[in-house]
Amino acid sequence: HPYVDPYGPEDGNLAAADGVRALTQRYGEKPIWATEVGWSSGPGDRDKVGVTDTHLQASYLTRSMLTLWQAGIERSFWYSFKDDPGNPYGLIGLGNSRIDYQPRKPAFFALRTLNQQLAGTEFVERRDLFEPQVRDSFLTVEGWRRTSQPNGTLRLSTARARSGATSAELSYNFTTRENDYVVFERDNPIPLAGEPYALGLWAYGDGSTHGVKIWVRDAEGEVLQFQLGAVGAPGWHFLAVPIGTPVDPGNRIRGTGNGQVDFPAAIQAIVLDDMIDRMTGSGTIYLDDLTVINGHEVYDLRLRRGNEDLDVLWSPPGARAVINSNSATARHIDRDGTESTLTAANGRLQINLGPAPVYVWHRR
């Protein structure tokens, strides 16, 4: 049940299913279902404010379903079909009674359009128009210092390397059934140029569900913690987390402030946390290419059905995107199912994007 409200699907790191996937690989591969996910269009039990906008709820629905599917979730179920009194999570409003199905909300049409457009498609790739910049490729681990927890070591390794000749080898030993973790701080924090959208790190897992976290020190001197994701199964995979939203009090590590990154900021530490306190044991993971993610926040999921290509695009802050195409014209379907025609110029389609995903059918 990957609820992340009141955050949106991207800022809430909705697709962080690595821990679940690590467990299935340990005990036998199983399909993963998200049997509840949702945002309320007003005050509810989980969120006392809600998104307050039925159109934003509809956009979150589409973006969450696409994000979960791309992350390998086989089935996703929206909560719920109809609003309850005091819980407006539904596709249909409360209306006059529990048996009044007339007040269909934008989320109803968004889910119908999503299913119609994706029926019979095959996922090809996810293309984000961000600009990654590696800030530490771990050619050395000098400058990273373990703090007071005696639960691990960090050393340079040639056993696993993703991009260069070396990586950081993090060995840990969690011995209690309480909260075990190990922190490696920078003697000189790594500055973040500008106001990046997210931070990322490549990890080679050991099959555990332990979480990789990162500390960011901001302009107010406040140190805030963000969870990149679970270390997961063996093999290199990229963990990333947006850093633009406020964090809860439990992730405010040092200092006082507004609980949100105020720029300029810097990377203060990398943390490995057992996440499930009752789990004990030791292991080794590898880390490489600590990355800052800048640029326009534009998402593009590419799919295919027969000889047609489908690009599903959105941009929460708004942007203008360009995609290559061999079609003279393309079919443009908005979130709610309204269809129009796009005309290509010099083999390119230009599309104005916002928080509501659009579907573009063409031939690449």
Buried (B, 14 or more C-beta within 10 A) or exposed (E): EBBBBBBBBBBBBBBBBBBBBBBBBEEEEEEBEBEBBBBBBBBBEBBEEBBEBBBBBBBBBBBBBBBBBBBBBEEBBBBBEBBBEEBBBBBBBBBEEEEEBEBBBBBBBBBBBBEEBBEEBEBBEBBBBBEBBBBBBBEEBEEBEBEEBEBBBBEBBEEBBBEEEBBBBBBBBBEEEEEBBBBBBBEEBBEBEEEBBBBBBBBBBBBBBBBBBBBBBBEBEBBBBBBBBBBBBBEBBBBBBBBBBBBEEEBBBEEEBEBBBBBEBBBBBBBBBBBBEEEBEEBBBBBBBBBBBBBBBBBBBBBBBEEBBBBBBBBBEEBEBEBEBEBEEBBBBBBBBEEEEBEBEEEEBEBEBBBBBBBBBBEB
